[in-house]
Amino acid sequence: MTVLVVIENPEECPLSFTDVEPVAARTYLSDQSFLGLKGAKVFNICRSYRYQSIGYYVSLLAEARNHKPVPNITTIQDMKSVGIIRLVSEELEAPLQKLFTADDPQKVSVDIYFGKCLDKRFEQIGSRLFKFFPAPFLRADFGFYNDCWQLTNVSPLTVKEIPESERAFAQVVASEYFAGKKLYIPKRAVSRYDMAILQDPDEQRPPSNAKALKRFTKAAEELGIGVEMITKEDSNRLSEFDALFIRETTNVDHHTYRLARKAVAEGLVVIDDPESILRCSNKVYLAELLSRSRIPIPKTRILHSKNLESRLPELSYPCILKQPDSSFSQGVVRAETPEAALELAKQLLKKSELVIAQEFMPSEFDWRIGILDRKPLFACKYYMSGDHWQIVRKDKGGRDVYGRVETLPVGKAPPVVVKTALKAANLIGDGLYGVDLKQIDKKTAVVIEVNDNPNIEAGYEDDVLQDELYTRIMEVFLKRIEDRTIGSRNT
């Protein structure tokens, strides 16, 4: 791969790089020989990236030439965005509080060279910021406000601004980066479109296991969609993709929702879309929505601190209490008596202004109907765990113990279960949902909840359709990407 280091006046550059000859910015912009150069990596170390400056045009034309500029235009814009910097600060909140101490001044600036810092104390945060803002030289500003440390600004650092005491370090790091494996981009079949799959490698209960993610990738690539696994730290790269598939447990007060919002704003096809996350994540909303649409649900009461004593007696016992944003059976408890329900409700109300109380409907299993694009996708029976009343419980060692899963062809599921699931999911949108139900009789099925981001794990939900399950999901992505592409051409 050809490596170009572009700067306004190379003769005035205080750094020298091993085996790389800097190119004058105006030469790169005007010399026709660079126009036909293929596969070049362009490191733009111009003194400014402001709009319509020389540095701005170097990255802009590099993208037009199908070169790979560092930084690219998206990164340049992200460094100017207060909203993006705030988003990054939120993602780094925990490590920032550990990094700084009471002995530090309340404002700190850190210089970062290709993700490296001379002060090893800042090495980890420098590496993470380089992933968010991939630019050769950065200056990150931090401040202590409202009793916590925050990232307040990120800006490009010009070569001349590098402190003299750090120039030797910057020069070595840059030379190693230019010559290193990080420049290698593996060759692959050219894809018509690109998809990012958001996942968290450290998540204890991910919605898709590693084998399922491989099958998603295989199905997508067979349709001409290139796939890259990303994490929340890649939020600044969303504009590189045509679609975002979230395979990490979602929540509204969470980076999954923020990334979904950003991806939609960037024009990507997104599953789970932010509206679905918002609607499915709150059980108060679901209870109101389903009741209003006359879809059967367990007898439900919405509790707050002022109506506990009047509403709880209206339920039979035992009853179920839920936090509005509970998931994976967490934040869901069973109360055996009105007195126990009162105490449990008070505890839950410390975390939320409202709590859901529902009648307890014991059953051997729950139905889970997978819905995609307003069509049934899979049908499962999720059995309760042992003698427990939920599908997952903790053993004495604190480990999760699940009930067994039985997957059936959709056509073998009771028609009333499938019909009710479709009706409930269609109220949310046209995304990917898992509707949990209990069948009462041949004519009635009760919706327990509608989940965005449903589990799709190899060996469970795919037991009937196998690879076809993953192909069907990717075909929906492909159709939506193509529809959006055609639509943008016609506008």
C-alpha positions as CSV (number, residue, x, y, z in Angstrom):
1,M,0.0,0.0,0.0
2,T,1.2,3.5,-0.9
3,V,1.6,5.8,2.1
4,L,1.5,9.5,1.7
5,V,2.1,12.0,4.4
6,V,0.7,15.3,3.3
7,I,1.6,18.7,4.8
8,E,1.6,22.3,3.6
9,N,5.3,22.9,3.6
10,P,7.4,19.7,4.1
11,E,10.6,21.7,4.2
12,E,9.3,23.5,7.4
13,C,8.2,20.3,9.1
14,P,10.2,19.7,12.4
15,L,9.6,16.0,12.2
16,S,11.3,13.5,9.9
17,F,9.7,10.1,9.2
18,T,11.5,6.9,8.4
19,D,11.1,5.6,4.8
20,V,8.3,8.2,4.1
21,E,8.8,11.3,2.1
22,P,6.2,14.1,3.0
23,V,4.2,15.5,0.1
24,A,3.3,19.2,-0.2
25,A,-0.5,19.7,0.1
26,R,-0.8,21.8,-3.0
27,T,1.2,19.2,-5.0
28,Y,-1.2,16.4,-3.8
29,L,-4.2,18.5,-4.7
30,S,-3.0,19.6,-8.2
31,D,-0.6,16.9,-9.5
32,Q,-2.5,14.6,-11.8
33,S,-0.3,11.7,-11.0
34,F,-2.0,11.3,-7.6
35,L,-5.4,11.2,-9.3
36,G,-4.8,7.7,-10.7
37,L,-3.0,6.3,-7.7
38,K,-4.9,3.4,-6.3
39,G,-5.2,2.2,-2.7
40,A,-3.2,5.0,-1.1
41,K,-3.3,5.8,2.6
42,V,-3.1,9.6,3.0
43,F,-2.0,10.9,6.4
44,N,-3.1,14.5,6.5
45,I,-1.0,16.5,9.0
46,C,-1.8,19.9,7.6
47,R,-2.0,22.8,10.2
48,S,-5.8,23.2,9.9
49,Y,-8.8,21.2,8.9
50,R,-11.3,24.1,9.1
51,Y,-13.9,24.2,6.4
52,Q,-12.5,24.9,2.9
53,S,-8.9,25.1,4.2
54,I,-6.0,23.3,2.5
55,G,-6.2,20.5,5.1
56,Y,-9.9,20.1,4.6
57,Y,-9.5,19.8,0.8
58,V,-6.7,17.2,1.2
59,S,-9.1,14.8,3.1
60,L,-12.1,15.7,0.8
61,L,-10.3,15.0,-2.4
62,A,-8.6,11.9,-1.0
63,E,-12.1,10.5,-0.4
64,A,-13.1,11.5,-3.9
65,R,-10.0,9.6,-5.3
66,N,-10.9,6.5,-3.3
67,H,-7.8,7.0,-1.2
68,K,-8.0,6.5,2.6
69,P,-7.5,9.8,4.4
70,V,-6.6,10.0,8.0
71,P,-8.5,12.0,9.3
72,N,-11.5,11.6,6.9
73,I,-14.1,14.3,6.5
74,T,-16.4,12.6,9.1
75,T,-13.7,12.7,11.7
76,I,-13.0,16.3,10.9
77,Q,-16.7,17.2,11.4
78,D,-16.9,15.1,14.5
79,M,-14.1,17.0,16.2
80,K,-16.2,20.2,15.7
81,S,-19.4,18.7,17.1
82,V,-20.3,19.5,20.7
83,G,-22.9,16.7,20.6
84,I,-20.4,14.0,19.4
85,I,-17.8,15.1,22.0
86,R,-20.5,14.9,24.7
87,L,-21.5,11.4,23.4
88,V,-17.8,10.3,23.6
89,S,-17.5,11.8,27.1
90,E,-20.5,9.7,28.2
91,E,-19.0,6.6,26.8
92,L,-15.7,7.2,28.6
93,E,-17.3,8.3,31.9
94,A,-16.2,5.4,34.0
95,P,-12.5,5.3,32.9
96,L,-12.3,9.1,33.2
97,Q,-13.3,9.0,36.9
98,K,-10.6,6.4,37.5
99,L,-8.0,8.2,35.5
100,F,-8.0,11.5,37.3
101,T,-7.5,12.1,41.0
102,A,-8.1,14.9,43.4
103,D,-4.5,16.0,43.0
104,D,-5.0,16.9,39.3
105,P,-5.8,20.4,38.3
106,Q,-9.5,20.9,37.3
107,K,-8.5,21.3,33.6
108,V,-6.0,18.9,31.9
109,S,-4.9,18.7,28.3
110,V,-3.4,15.6,26.8
111,D,-1.5,15.3,23.5
112,I,-2.1,12.0,21.6
113,Y,0.1,10.7,18.7
114,F,-1.6,8.0,16.7
115,G,-3.3,6.8,20.0
116,K,0.0,7.0,22.0
117,C,0.9,9.3,24.8
118,L,4.3,10.2,26.2
119,D,2.8,9.9,29.7
120,K,1.9,6.2,30.0
121,R,-0.8,7.2,32.5
122,F,-2.9,8.5,29.6
123,E,-2.1,5.6,27.1
124,Q,-5.4,3.8,27.5
125,I,-7.6,6.9,27.1
126,G,-5.4,8.1,24.2
127,S,-5.9,4.8,22.4
128,R,-9.7,5.0,22.9
129,L,-9.9,8.6,21.7
130,F,-7.9,7.7,18.6
131,K,-10.6,5.1,17.8
132,F,-13.3,7.8,18.1
133,F,-11.3,10.5,16.3
134,P,-8.7,8.8,14.1
135,A,-6.4,11.7,13.3
136,P,-2.6,11.6,13.4
137,F,-2.1,14.2,16.2
138,L,-4.8,15.2,18.7
139,R,-5.2,17.3,21.8
140,A,-7.8,16.3,24.2
141,D,-9.1,18.6,26.9
142,F,-10.6,17.4,30.1
143,G,-12.4,19.3,32.9
144,F,-13.9,18.6,36.3
145,Y,-17.5,19.8,36.3
146,N,-20.6,18.9,38.4
147,D,-18.5,16.5,40.5
148,C,-17.2,14.4,37.6
149,W,-14.5,14.5,34.9
150,Q,-15.6,15.1,31.4
151,L,-14.1,15.3,27.9
152,T,-14.6,19.0,26.9
153,N,-12.9,19.2,23.6
154,V,-10.9,17.3,21.0
155,S,-8.9,19.2,18.4
156,P,-6.2,18.4,15.8
157,L,-2.7,19.1,16.9
158,T,-0.5,20.7,14.2
159,V,3.1,19.6,13.8
160,K,4.4,22.9,15.0
161,E,2.2,22.7,18.1
162,I,3.9,19.5,19.3
163,P,6.0,20.5,22.3
164,E,9.7,20.3,21.6
165,S,10.1,17.8,24.4
166,E,7.7,15.4,22.8
167,R,8.8,15.7,19.1
168,A,11.2,12.8,19.3
169,F,8.4,10.6,20.7
170,A,5.9,11.8,18.1
171,Q,8.4,11.1,15.3
172,V,9.1,7.6,16.5
173,V,5.4,6.7,17.0
174,A,4.4,8.2,13.5
175,S,7.2,6.3,11.8
176,E,6.3,3.0,13.4
177,Y,2.6,3.6,12.5
178,F,3.4,4.3,8.9
179,A,5.5,1.2,8.7
180,G,3.4,-1.1,10.9
181,K,0.7,-3.7,10.4
182,K,-2.0,-1.2,11.1
183,L,-1.7,0.0,7.5
184,Y,-2.6,-3.5,6.2
185,I,-6.1,-3.8,4.9
186,P,-7.0,-7.4,4.0
187,K,-8.3,-7.9,0.5
188,R,-11.9,-9.2,0.2
189,A,-14.5,-9.6,-2.4
190,V,-16.0,-6.2,-3.3
191,S,-19.3,-5.7,-1.6
192,R,-22.2,-3.8,-2.9
193,Y,-23.1,-2.5,0.5
194,D,-21.6,-2.5,4.0
195,M,-23.2,-3.4,7.3
196,A,-22.0,-2.8,10.9
197,I,-23.1,-5.3,13.5
198,L,-23.0,-3.7,16.9
199,Q,-22.0,-6.1,19.7
200,D,-20.3,-6.1,23.1
201,P,-17.8,-8.9,23.4
202,D,-18.0,-8.7,27.2
203,E,-21.8,-8.8,27.5
204,Q,-22.9,-11.7,29.8
205,R,-26.3,-12.2,28.1
206,P,-25.9,-11.1,24.5
207,P,-28.9,-11.5,22.1
208,S,-26.8,-13.5,19.7
209,N,-23.9,-15.9,20.5
210,A,-20.7,-16.0,18.5
211,K,-21.8,-18.8,16.2
212,A,-25.0,-16.9,15.3
213,L,-22.9,-13.7,14.5
214,K,-20.8,-15.8,12.1
215,R,-24.0,-17.1,10.4
216,F,-25.3,-13.5,10.1
217,T,-22.0,-12.5,8.5
218,K,-22.0,-15.5,6.1
219,A,-25.6,-14.8,5.1
220,A,-24.9,-11.1,4.5
221,E,-21.8,-11.7,2.4
222,E,-23.6,-14.2,0.2
223,L,-26.0,-11.4,-0.6
224,G,-23.2,-8.9,-1.4
225,I,-23.2,-7.1,2.0
226,G,-19.9,-6.7,3.7
227,V,-20.0,-7.1,7.4
228,E,-17.9,-5.6,10.2
229,M,-18.3,-6.2,13.9
230,I,-18.2,-2.9,15.8
231,T,-18.5,-1.8,19.4
232,K,-19.7,1.4,20.9
233,E,-16.3,2.9,20.5
234,D,-16.8,2.9,16.7
235,S,-19.7,5.3,16.9
236,N,-17.8,7.9,14.8
237,R,-17.6,5.4,11.9
238,L,-21.3,4.9,11.3
239,S,-21.2,7.0,8.1
240,E,-18.9,4.3,6.5
241,F,-21.8,1.8,6.4
242,D,-25.2,1.4,4.7
243,A,-26.8,-0.5,7.6
244,L,-26.6,-1.0,11.4
245,F,-27.7,-4.3,13.0
246,I,-27.7,-4.0,16.8
247,R,-26.9,-7.3,18.5
248,E,-26.3,-5.9,21.9
249,T,-29.0,-5.6,24.6
250,T,-30.7,-2.2,24.1
251,N,-32.1,0.4,26.4
252,V,-33.2,4.0,26.0
253,D,-30.7,5.4,28.6
254,H,-27.8,3.6,26.8
255,H,-25.3,4.0,24.0
256,T,-27.4,1.5,21.9
257,Y,-30.2,4.0,21.6
258,R,-27.8,6.9,20.9
259,L,-26.1,5.0,18.2
260,A,-29.4,3.9,16.6
261,R,-30.4,7.6,16.6
262,K,-27.1,8.7,15.0
263,A,-27.3,5.9,12.4
264,V,-30.8,6.9,11.3
265,A,-29.6,10.5,11.1
266,E,-26.7,9.3,8.9
267,G,-29.2,7.6,6.5
268,L,-28.5,4.0,7.5
269,V,-31.0,1.2,7.5
270,V,-31.2,0.3,11.3
271,I,-32.5,-2.6,13.2
272,D,-33.3,-2.0,16.0
273,D,-34.5,1.5,15.0
274,P,-34.7,4.0,17.9
275,E,-38.5,4.2,17.9
276,S,-38.7,0.4,18.5
277,I,-36.1,0.6,21.3
278,L,-38.1,3.5,22.8
279,R,-41.4,1.7,22.6
280,C,-40.4,-1.8,23.6
281,S,-38.1,-0.7,26.4
282,N,-40.9,0.7,28.6
283,K,-43.5,-1.6,29.9
284,V,-45.8,1.3,30.9
285,Y,-45.9,2.3,27.3
286,L,-46.6,-1.2,26.1
287,A,-49.4,-1.7,28.7
288,E,-51.1,1.4,27.5
289,L,-50.6,0.7,23.8
290,L,-51.8,-2.9,24.0
291,S,-54.8,-2.1,26.2
292,R,-55.9,0.7,23.9
293,S,-55.7,-1.6,20.9
294,R,-57.7,-4.3,22.8
295,I,-55.0,-6.9,22.6
296,P,-55.3,-9.2,25.6
297,I,-52.7,-8.7,28.4
298,P,-52.6,-9.8,32.0
299,K,-54.7,-7.7,34.4
300,T,-52.4,-4.7,34.9
301,R,-52.1,-1.8,37.2
302,I,-49.7,1.1,36.9
303,L,-48.4,2.1,40.3
304,H,-46.9,5.2,41.7
305,S,-46.1,6.4,45.3
306,K,-49.6,7.9,45.8
307,N,-51.8,4.9,44.7
308,L,-50.1,1.8,46.1
309,E,-52.6,1.1,48.8
310,S,-55.6,1.6,46.6
311,R,-54.4,-0.3,43.5
312,L,-52.6,-3.3,45.0
313,P,-55.8,-4.8,46.5
314,E,-57.3,-4.9,43.0
315,L,-55.0,-7.7,42.0
316,S,-55.1,-11.4,42.9
317,Y,-52.1,-13.0,44.6
318,P,-49.4,-13.9,43.9
319,C,-48.8,-11.0,41.5
320,I,-45.8,-9.7,39.4
321,L,-44.1,-6.4,39.9
322,K,-41.9,-5.0,37.1
323,Q,-39.7,-2.0,36.6
324,P,-40.7,-0.3,33.3
325,D,-37.4,-1.0,31.7
326,S,-36.7,-4.5,33.0
327,S,-35.2,-7.1,30.8
328,F,-34.0,-10.7,31.0
329,S,-36.2,-11.2,34.1
330,Q,-34.1,-8.6,36.0
331,G,-36.3,-6.0,37.7
332,V,-39.1,-8.5,37.8
333,V,-40.3,-9.9,41.2
334,R,-43.2,-11.9,42.5
335,A,-45.1,-10.9,45.5
336,E,-47.1,-13.6,47.4
337,T,-49.2,-11.3,49.5
338,P,-50.5,-7.7,49.4
339,E,-48.2,-6.8,52.2
340,A,-45.1,-8.2,50.3
341,A,-46.3,-6.4,47.2
342,L,-46.4,-3.1,49.0
343,E,-42.8,-3.4,50.3
344,L,-41.5,-4.6,47.0
345,A,-43.3,-1.8,45.1
346,K,-41.7,0.8,47.4
347,Q,-38.3,-0.6,46.7
348,L,-38.8,-0.5,42.9
349,L,-40.2,3.0,43.1
350,K,-36.9,4.2,44.4
351,K,-35.5,3.6,40.9
352,S,-38.6,4.7,38.8
353,E,-41.6,7.0,39.2
354,L,-43.9,4.2,38.0
355,V,-44.0,0.4,38.5
356,I,-46.1,-2.2,36.7
357,A,-48.2,-4.7,38.7
358,Q,-49.7,-7.6,36.8
359,E,-51.6,-10.7,37.7
360,F,-49.5,-13.9,37.9
361,M,-50.3,-16.4,35.1
362,P,-48.4,-19.6,35.8
363,S,-47.6,-21.8,32.8
364,E,-45.1,-24.5,31.8
365,F,-43.7,-22.3,29.1
366,D,-44.1,-19.0,27.3
367,W,-44.5,-18.7,23.5
368,R,-42.0,-16.5,21.7
369,I,-42.9,-15.5,18.2
370,G,-40.2,-13.8,16.2
371,I,-41.6,-11.1,13.9
372,L,-39.6,-9.3,11.1
373,D,-41.0,-6.9,8.6
374,R,-44.5,-7.6,9.8
375,K,-44.2,-11.3,9.1
376,P,-43.7,-14.3,11.5
377,L,-40.1,-15.5,11.4
378,F,-39.8,-18.2,14.1
379,A,-41.8,-19.8,16.9
380,C,-40.3,-21.1,20.2
381,K,-41.5,-22.4,23.5
382,Y,-39.4,-21.0,26.3
383,Y,-39.9,-23.4,29.3
384,M,-39.6,-22.2,32.9
385,S,-36.3,-23.0,34.6
386,G,-36.8,-26.0,36.9
387,D,-39.4,-25.3,39.5
388,H,-39.0,-21.6,39.0
389,W,-41.7,-19.3,37.7
390,Q,-39.3,-17.6,35.1
391,I,-37.4,-18.9,32.2
392,V,-34.1,-18.0,33.9
393,R,-33.0,-18.3,37.5
394,K,-29.8,-18.1,39.6
395,D,-28.3,-21.2,41.1
396,K,-26.6,-21.2,44.5
397,G,-23.4,-20.1,42.8
398,G,-25.1,-17.1,41.2
399,R,-25.0,-18.6,37.7
400,D,-27.8,-18.3,35.2
401,V,-29.9,-21.5,34.7
402,Y,-32.2,-21.4,31.8
403,G,-35.2,-23.6,30.9
404,R,-35.1,-25.5,27.7
405,V,-36.1,-24.0,24.4
406,E,-38.2,-25.9,21.8
407,T,-38.4,-24.4,18.3
408,L,-41.2,-25.2,16.0
409,P,-42.2,-24.3,12.4
410,V,-44.4,-21.2,12.5
411,G,-47.2,-23.2,10.9
412,K,-47.2,-25.6,13.9
413,A,-47.7,-22.8,16.5
414,P,-51.3,-22.2,17.5
415,P,-52.9,-19.7,15.0
416,V,-54.2,-17.5,17.8
417,V,-50.7,-17.1,19.2
418,V,-49.2,-16.1,15.9
419,K,-52.1,-13.8,15.0
420,T,-52.0,-12.0,18.4
421,A,-48.2,-11.7,18.2
422,L,-48.4,-10.1,14.7
423,K,-51.1,-7.7,15.9
424,A,-49.0,-6.6,18.9
425,A,-45.7,-6.3,16.9
426,N,-47.3,-4.3,14.2
427,L,-48.3,-1.6,16.7
428,I,-44.6,-1.1,17.3
429,G,-43.3,-1.0,13.7
430,D,-41.8,-3.1,11.0
431,G,-38.5,-4.1,12.7
432,L,-37.4,-7.3,14.4
433,Y,-39.3,-8.2,17.5
434,G,-39.9,-11.1,19.9
435,V,-43.4,-11.3,21.2
436,D,-43.9,-13.3,24.4
437,L,-47.3,-14.8,25.0
438,K,-49.3,-17.3,27.1
439,Q,-52.0,-19.3,25.4
440,I,-55.2,-19.4,27.5
441,D,-57.4,-21.4,25.2
442,K,-57.9,-22.0,21.5
443,K,-59.3,-18.5,21.0
444,T,-57.2,-16.5,23.4
445,A,-53.5,-15.7,23.8
446,V,-52.3,-13.0,26.2
447,V,-49.3,-10.8,25.4
448,I,-46.8,-10.6,28.2
449,E,-44.5,-8.2,26.3
450,V,-43.0,-7.2,23.0
451,N,-39.2,-7.2,22.8
452,D,-37.0,-5.4,20.4
453,N,-33.6,-7.0,19.9
454,P,-34.9,-10.6,20.4
455,N,-32.5,-13.4,21.1
456,I,-31.4,-15.2,17.9
457,E,-28.8,-17.8,19.0
458,A,-27.3,-20.7,17.1
459,G,-28.8,-23.9,18.3
460,Y,-32.0,-22.4,19.6
461,E,-34.2,-19.9,17.6
462,D,-32.5,-21.2,14.3
463,D,-33.2,-24.9,15.1
464,V,-35.9,-25.2,12.4
465,L,-34.8,-22.8,9.7
466,Q,-31.1,-23.1,10.2
467,D,-29.2,-20.9,7.8
468,E,-32.4,-19.7,6.1
469,L,-33.3,-17.8,9.3
470,Y,-30.2,-15.6,8.9
471,T,-30.7,-15.2,5.2
472,R,-34.3,-14.0,5.6
473,I,-33.1,-11.3,8.0
474,M,-30.3,-10.2,5.7
475,E,-32.7,-10.2,2.7
476,V,-34.8,-7.6,4.6
477,F,-31.7,-5.5,5.1
478,L,-30.8,-5.8,1.5
479,K,-34.2,-4.8,0.2
480,R,-34.3,-1.7,2.5
481,I,-30.8,-0.6,1.6
482,E,-31.7,-0.9,-2.1
483,D,-35.0,0.9,-1.7
484,R,-33.3,3.7,0.2
485,T,-30.6,3.9,-2.5
486,I,-33.2,4.1,-5.3
487,G,-35.1,6.7,-3.3
488,S,-32.1,8.9,-2.8
489,R,-31.3,8.8,-6.5
490,N,-34.9,9.9,-7.4
491,T,-34.8,12.9,-5.0
